[in-house]
């Protein structure tokens, strides 16, 4: 699992690659800390190369959303595959995030 964060003007873009499973969640939690440090920016979670997300991964996304909401910031999830889209629908995440 790899996480790359880049700044693009008023946005922070986190690009996820690989499987965000329980084993990868500890490192990914550390990798996304810069998002929480700059929560006043719009946050884009780019899942183009994310192949799988477990409940641990969902918790990471939810913690980012909660922190952003507390600071009136926005979180957008982009480019999820069909399998992850189904997980988001089953868990109700489609109503919590703007998904593009």
C-alpha positions in Angstrom: 0.0 0.0 0.0 1.3 3.4 -1.0 0.0 6.8 -0.1 1.3 10.0 -1.9 0.1 13.4 -0.8 0.5 16.5 -2.9 -0.6 20.0 -2.7 -2.4 21.7 -5.6 -3.3 25.3 -4.6 -6.2 25.1 -2.1 -6.4 21.3 -2.3 -4.5 18.5 -0.8 -4.6 15.3 -2.9 -4.0 11.9 -1.3 -3.4 9.2 -3.9 -3.8 5.7 -2.7 -2.3 2.7 -4.5 -2.7 -1.0 -3.6 -4.8 -2.7 -0.9 -5.9 -0.7 2.1 -6.3 -3.6 4.4 -5.8 -4.1 8.2 -2.1 -4.7 7.8 -1.6 -1.5 5.8 -3.9 0.7 7.9 -1.3 1.5 10.6 1.2 2.9 8.1 -1.6 4.6 6.1 -2.8 6.3 9.3 0.7 7.8 9.6 0.9 8.7 5.9 -2.4 10.7 6.0 -1.4 12.8 9.0 -0.4 15.8 6.8 -4.0 15.9 5.6 -5.1 16.5 9.2 -2.5 19.1 9.7 -3.8 21.2 6.8 -7.5 20.4 7.2 -8.5 23.9 6.2 -7.8 22.9 2.5 -10.2 20.9 0.3 -9.1 17.2 0.6 -9.2 14.9 -2.4 -8.9 11.2 -1.8 -7.9 9.8 -5.2 -8.6 6.0 -5.3 -7.7 5.4 -9.0 -5.1 2.8 -8.0 -6.8 1.6 -4.8 -7.8 -2.1 -5.3 -9.3 -3.0 -2.0 -10.5 -1.3 1.2 -11.2 -3.0 4.6 -13.1 -1.7 7.6 -9.8 -0.4 8.9 -9.4 1.6 5.7 -12.9 2.9 6.0 -12.2 4.1 9.5 -9.2 6.1 8.1 -11.4 7.8 5.5 -14.1 8.4 8.2 -11.5 10.0 10.6 -10.4 12.4 7.8 -14.0 13.3 7.1 -14.8 13.9 10.8 -11.8 16.2 11.1 -12.6 18.1 7.9 -16.3 18.5 9.0 -15.1 20.0 12.3 -13.2 22.6 10.4 -15.9 23.2 7.7 -13.7 21.6 5.1 -14.7 19.3 2.3 -13.5 15.8 1.4 -14.0 14.4 -2.1 -13.4 10.8 -3.1 -12.5 10.3 -6.7 -12.2 7.3 -9.0 -13.3 4.3 -6.9 -13.6 1.0 -8.6 -16.8 -1.0 -8.7 -15.9 -3.3 -5.8 -15.0 -0.3 -3.5 -18.2 1.5 -4.7 -20.2 -1.5 -3.6 -18.5 -1.4 -0.1 -19.3 2.3 0.1 -23.0 1.6 -0.8 -23.3 -1.2 1.8 -21.8 0.8 4.6 -23.6 4.1 3.8 -20.4 5.9 3.0 -22.0 7.2 -0.3 -24.1 9.5 1.9 -21.1 10.8 3.9 -18.8 11.8 1.1 -18.9 13.5 -2.2 -17.9 10.9 -4.7 -16.7 11.8 -8.2 
